[in-house]
Amino acid sequence: MSDEKSGLKETKKQAGKAGPPGKRLGLEVPWKWFLILHISVLLNSMSGVASKMAGRNPLMSMGFLFYYGLDLLLIFAFAIVWQQVLGHMSLTFAITNRPVRVIYSLIWSVLIFRERVTPLMVVGVLVILAGVVIGVSGDEQSDS
């Protein structure tokens, strides 16, 4: 049993070191899958845009149906990509990156809806980024 535990500790220690080509120092996954993870989160945030656009149109109008259909399509695409992502990284790592959706949504609110960003929103984004950085950096504690 202690051999299993020491092997697990060794694996955790190596997670932050440079590894095979395609891996980034400090990341659990290759760059490719990290990028695909963020594309899936981006799709998820864009579904919120489509949903908000649908809500700006009269119920069952062509505009409403178009944006509602786009919302469903984006959610479907997100689900497919998310399942692929989970096959290449731990659930913990993937879930740690999902709050970035809030940042993408804030960007959409400014670019598409011309909404104002308040200082409190910026503080919220910084807190989210700090959480993501801590979450993706892994267990950096020494076992001495």
MILOBA-312987 format. One line per 5 residues: their letters; for each residue x, y, z of N, C-alpha, C, O, CB. Coordinates in steps of 0.1 Angstrom, whole numbers. Glycine has a CB too. Example, Ala and Ser with C-alpha at 12.3 -4.5 7.8 and 13.67 -1.06 7.14 Angstrom:
BEGIN
AS = 132,-57,78,123,-45,78,132,-33,78,142,-33,85,113,-45,90  128,-22,71,137,-11,71,129,0,79,134,11,80,141,-6,57
***
This chain:
BEGIN
MSDEK = 8,-12,0,0,0,0,9,13,0,5,22,-7,-9,0,12  20,12,7,28,24,8,35,27,-6,38,38,-9,39,23,19  38,16,-13,43,18,-27,33,25,-36,38,34,-44,47,4,-33  20,22,-34,10,29,-42,10,44,-39,10,52,-48,-4,23,-40  10,47,-26,10,61,-21,22,68,-26,21,80,-30,9,61,-6
SGLKE = 34,62,-25,46,69,-29,46,71,-44,51,81,-49,59,61,-25  41,61,-52,39,63,-66,30,75,-70,33,82,-79,34,50,-73  19,76,-62,10,87,-64,16,100,-61,15,110,-68,-3,85,-56  24,101,-50,31,113,-46,41,117,-57,43,128,-61,38,111,-33  48,107,-63,58,109,-73,51,115,-86,56,124,-92,66,96,-77
TKKQA = 40,109,-89,32,114,-101,28,128,-99,29,136,-108,20,105,-103  23,132,-87,19,146,-84,31,155,-85,30,166,-90,13,147,-70  43,150,-80,55,159,-81,59,161,-95,63,173,-99,67,152,-73  58,151,-104,62,153,-118,52,161,-126,55,165,-137,63,139,-124  39,163,-121,29,170,-129,33,184,-132,30,189,-143,16,170,-121
GKAGP = 41,190,-124,45,204,-126,58,205,-134,62,217,-138,46,211,-114  65,194,-137,78,195,-144,76,193,-159,65,188,-163,87,184,-138  85,198,-166,85,196,-181,84,182,-184,92,174,-179,97,203,-188  76,178,-193,74,164,-197,75,162,-212,83,169,-218,61,159,-192  67,153,-217,67,150,-231,64,163,-239,58,172,-234,58,139,-234
PGKRL = 67,162,-252,64,174,-261,49,176,-261,41,167,-260,69,171,-275  45,189,-261,31,192,-261,26,195,-247,15,200,-245,23,181,-267  34,193,-237,30,196,-223,36,210,-219,46,214,-224,35,186,-213  28,217,-211,33,230,-207,37,229,-192,31,222,-184,22,241,-208  48,235,-189,53,235,-175,42,240,-166,36,251,-167,65,244,-174
GLEVP = 39,232,-156,29,235,-146,15,231,-149,6,233,-141,29,250,-143  12,226,-162,-1,222,-165,-2,207,-165,8,200,-168,-5,227,-179  -14,202,-162,-16,188,-161,-18,182,-175,-17,170,-177,-28,185,-152  -22,190,-185,-26,185,-198,-18,192,-209,-12,202,-207,-41,188,-200  -17,185,-221,-11,192,-232,-18,205,-236,-30,206,-233,-10,182,-244
WKWFL = -11,214,-242,-16,227,-246,-29,225,-255,-39,232,-253,-6,235,-254  -28,215,-264,-40,213,-273,-53,211,-265,-63,217,-268,-37,200,-282  -52,202,-255,-64,199,-247,-68,211,-238,-80,213,-235,-63,187,-240  -58,218,-234,-61,230,-226,-69,240,-234,-78,247,-230,-48,237,-220  -64,242,-247,-71,251,-256,-85,246,-260,-94,254,-260,-63,252,-269
ILHIS = -86,233,-262,-100,228,-265,-109,229,-253,-121,232,-255,-99,213,-269  -104,228,-241,-112,230,-229,-117,244,-229,-129,246,-226,-103,228,-216  -109,254,-232,-113,268,-232,-122,271,-244,-131,280,-243,-101,277,-232  -121,264,-255,-131,265,-266,-144,260,-261,-155,267,-264,-126,257,-278  -145,250,-254,-157,245,-249,-164,254,-239,-176,257,-239,-156,231,-242
VLLNS = -156,260,-230,-161,271,-221,-166,283,-229,-176,289,-225,-150,275,-211  -159,286,-239,-163,297,-248,-176,295,-255,-185,303,-255,-152,300,-259  -178,282,-260,-191,278,-265,-202,280,-255,-213,285,-258,-190,264,-271  -199,275,-243,-209,276,-232,-212,291,-229,-224,294,-226,-203,269,-219  -203,300,-229,-206,314,-227,-213,320,-238,-222,329,-236,-192,322,-224
MSGVA = -211,316,-250,-218,321,-262,-233,317,-262,-241,323,-267,-211,316,-275  -236,305,-256,-250,301,-254,-257,311,-246,-269,313,-248,-251,287,-248  -251,317,-236,-257,328,-228,-260,340,-236,-271,346,-234,-248,331,-216  -252,343,-246,-254,354,-255,-266,352,-264,-275,360,-265,-242,357,-264  -267,339,-269,-278,336,-278,-291,336,-270,-301,340,-275,-276,322,-284
SKMAG = -290,331,-257,-302,331,-249,-307,345,-246,-319,348,-246,-299,324,-236  -298,354,-243,-301,368,-241,-307,375,-253,-317,383,-252,-289,376,-235  -301,372,-265,-307,377,-277,-321,372,-280,-329,379,-285,-297,374,-289  -323,359,-277,-336,353,-279,-347,360,-270,-358,363,-274,-336,338,-275  -342,364,-258,-351,371,-248,-355,385,-252,-364,391,-247,-345,371,-235
RNPLM = -347,390,-261,-350,404,-266,-360,404,-278,-364,415,-282,-337,411,-271  -364,393,-282,-373,392,-293,-387,387,-288,-388,380,-278,-368,382,-304  -398,390,-295,-411,385,-291,-411,370,-291,-406,364,-300,-422,391,-300  -418,364,-282,-420,350,-281,-425,344,-294,-435,349,-300,-429,346,-269  -418,334,-299,-421,326,-311,-420,334,-324,-424,330,-335,-435,321,-310
SMGFL = -413,346,-323,-410,353,-336,-398,346,-342,-392,337,-337,-407,368,-332  -395,350,-355,-384,344,-362,-371,347,-355,-362,338,-354,-383,350,-376  -369,359,-349,-357,362,-342,-356,354,-329,-345,349,-327,-357,377,-338  -367,352,-322,-367,344,-310,-363,329,-314,-354,323,-307,-380,344,-303  -369,324,-324,-367,310,-328,-352,308,-333,-346,298,-330,-377,306,-339
FYYGL = -347,318,-340,-333,317,-345,-324,317,-333,-315,308,-333,-330,329,-354  -325,326,-324,-315,327,-313,-317,315,-303,-308,310,-297,-317,340,-306  -330,311,-301,-332,299,-293,-326,287,-299,-320,279,-292,-347,298,-290  -328,285,-312,-321,274,-319,-306,274,-318,-300,264,-316,-326,274,-334  -301,287,-320,-286,288,-318,-282,285,-304,-271,279,-302,-282,303,-322
DLLLI = -289,289,-294,-286,286,-280,-286,270,-279,-276,265,-273,-297,292,-271  -296,263,-284,-296,249,-283,-284,242,-290,-278,233,-285,-309,243,-288  -281,248,-302,-270,243,-309,-256,245,-302,-248,236,-301,-269,249,-323  -255,256,-296,-242,259,-288,-241,250,-276,-230,245,-272,-242,274,-284  -253,248,-269,-252,239,-257,-249,225,-262,-241,218,-255,-266,239,-250
FAFAI = -255,220,-273,-252,207,-278,-237,206,-282,-230,196,-278,-260,204,-291  -231,216,-289,-217,216,-292,-208,216,-280,-198,209,-279,-214,228,-301  -212,224,-270,-205,224,-257,-205,210,-251,-194,205,-246,-211,234,-247  -216,204,-251,-217,190,-244,-208,180,-251,-201,172,-245,-231,185,-244  -208,181,-264,-199,171,-272,-184,174,-269,-177,165,-266,-202,172,-287
VWQQV = -180,187,-270,-166,190,-268,-162,187,-254,-151,182,-251,-164,205,-271  -171,191,-244,-168,188,-230,-166,173,-227,-157,170,-220,-180,193,-221  -174,165,-233,-172,150,-231,-158,146,-237,-151,137,-231,-183,142,-238  -154,152,-248,-141,148,-254,-130,153,-244,-120,146,-242,-139,155,-268  -131,165,-239,-122,171,-230,-120,162,-218,-109,160,-213,-126,185,-226
LGHMS = -131,158,-212,-130,149,-200,-123,136,-202,-118,130,-193,-144,147,-195  -122,132,-215,-114,120,-218,-99,122,-217,-92,112,-218,-118,114,-231  -95,135,-217,-81,138,-217,-75,145,-205,-64,149,-205,-78,146,-230  -84,147,-195,-79,154,-183,-88,150,-171,-99,145,-173,-78,169,-185  -83,153,-160,-91,150,-148,-103,159,-147,-103,170,-152,-83,151,-135
LTFAI = -114,154,-141,-126,162,-139,-123,174,-131,-128,185,-133,-137,154,-133  -114,173,-121,-111,184,-112,-104,195,-120,-107,207,-118,-101,179,-101  -95,192,-128,-88,202,-137,-98,209,-146,-97,221,-147,-77,195,-145  -106,201,-152,-116,207,-162,-126,216,-154,-129,227,-159,-124,196,-169  -131,212,-143,-141,220,-136,-134,232,-130,-141,243,-129,-147,211,-124
TNRPV = -122,232,-127,-115,243,-121,-114,255,-132,-114,266,-128,-100,240,-117  -115,251,-145,-114,261,-155,-128,266,-160,-128,276,-167,-107,255,-167  -138,260,-155,-152,264,-160,-155,278,-155,-163,285,-163,-162,255,-154  -151,283,-144,-155,297,-140,-150,308,-150,-154,319,-149,-149,300,-126  -140,304,-159,-136,314,-169,-148,318,-177,-147,329,-184,-125,308,-178
RVIYS = -158,310,-177,-170,314,-185,-175,328,-181,-180,335,-189,-182,303,-182  -174,331,-168,-179,344,-163,-171,355,-170,-176,366,-173,-177,345,-148  -158,353,-171,-149,363,-178,-153,365,-192,-155,376,-197,-134,359,-177  -155,353,-199,-160,354,-213,-173,361,-214,-176,370,-223,-161,340,-220  -182,358,-205,-195,365,-205,-194,380,-203,-202,388,-209,-204,359,-194
LIWSV = -185,384,-194,-183,398,-192,-178,405,-205,-182,416,-208,-173,400,-180  -169,398,-212,-164,403,-224,-175,405,-234,-176,415,-241,-153,394,-230  -184,395,-235,-195,395,-245,-205,407,-241,-210,414,-249,-203,382,-245  -207,409,-228,-216,419,-223,-211,433,-228,-219,442,-231,-218,419,-208  -198,435,-228,-192,448,-232,-192,449,-247,-197,459,-253,-178,449,-226
LIFRE = -187,439,-254,-186,439,-269,-199,439,-276,-201,446,-286,-177,428,-273  -208,430,-272,-221,428,-279,-232,437,-274,-240,443,-281,-225,413,-278  -233,437,-260,-245,444,-255,-242,458,-250,-251,465,-245,-250,436,-243  -229,462,-251,-225,476,-247,-228,479,-232,-232,490,-229,-231,486,-256  -227,469,-224,-229,471,-210,-217,477,-203,-206,475,-208,-234,458,-203
RVTPL = -218,483,-192,-207,489,-185,-201,479,-175,-208,472,-168,-212,502,-177  -188,480,-174,-181,471,-164,-178,480,-152,-172,491,-153,-167,466,-171  -182,475,-141,-179,482,-128,-167,477,-121,-162,466,-124,-192,481,-119  -161,485,-112,-149,481,-105,-151,467,-98,-142,459,-97,-144,491,-95  -163,466,-92,-166,453,-85,-166,441,-95,-162,430,-91,-180,454,-79
MVVGV = -170,443,-107,-169,432,-117,-155,429,-120,-151,417,-121,-176,436,-130  -146,439,-121,-132,436,-123,-126,429,-111,-118,420,-113,-124,450,-125  -129,432,-99,-125,425,-87,-129,410,-88,-122,401,-85,-130,432,-74  -142,408,-92,-147,395,-94,-139,387,-104,-136,375,-102,-161,395,-98  -136,393,-115,-127,386,-125,-114,383,-120,-109,372,-122,-126,395,-138
LVILA = -108,392,-112,-95,389,-106,-95,377,-96,-86,369,-96,-89,401,-99  -106,377,-89,-107,365,-79,-109,352,-87,-103,342,-83,-120,368,-70  -117,353,-98,-119,341,-106,-105,336,-112,-102,324,-111,-129,343,-117  -98,346,-117,-85,342,-123,-75,336,-113,-68,327,-116,-79,355,-130  -75,342,-101,-67,337,-90,-71,323,-87,-62,314,-85,-68,346,-78
GVVIG = -83,320,-86,-88,306,-83,-84,297,-94,-80,285,-91,-103,306,-82  -85,301,-107,-82,292,-118,-67,289,-118,-62,278,-119,-86,298,-131  -58,300,-115,-44,298,-115,-40,288,-103,-32,280,-105,-37,311,-113  -46,290,-92,-43,281,-81,-48,267,-84,-41,257,-81,-50,286,-68  -60,266,-90,-65,253,-94,-57,245,-104,-55,233,-103,-79,254,-98
VSGDE = -52,252,-114,-45,245,-125,-30,243,-122,-23,235,-128,-46,253,-138  -25,250,-112,-11,249,-108,-8,236,-101,4,232,-100,-6,260,-100  -18,229,-96,-16,216,-89,-11,217,-75,-10,228,-69,-7,208,-98  -7,206,-70,-2,205,-56,13,208,-56,21,199,-60,-5,191,-50  17,220,-53,31,224,-53,38,222,-39,49,226,-38,32,238,-58
QSDS = 31,216,-29,37,215,-16,48,205,-16,48,195,-23,26,211,-6  58,208,-8,69,199,-6,66,188,3,59,190,13,82,207,-2  71,176,1,69,164,10,80,162,19,82,150,23,66,152,2  89,172,22,101,170,30,97,167,44,106,165,52,109,181,29
***
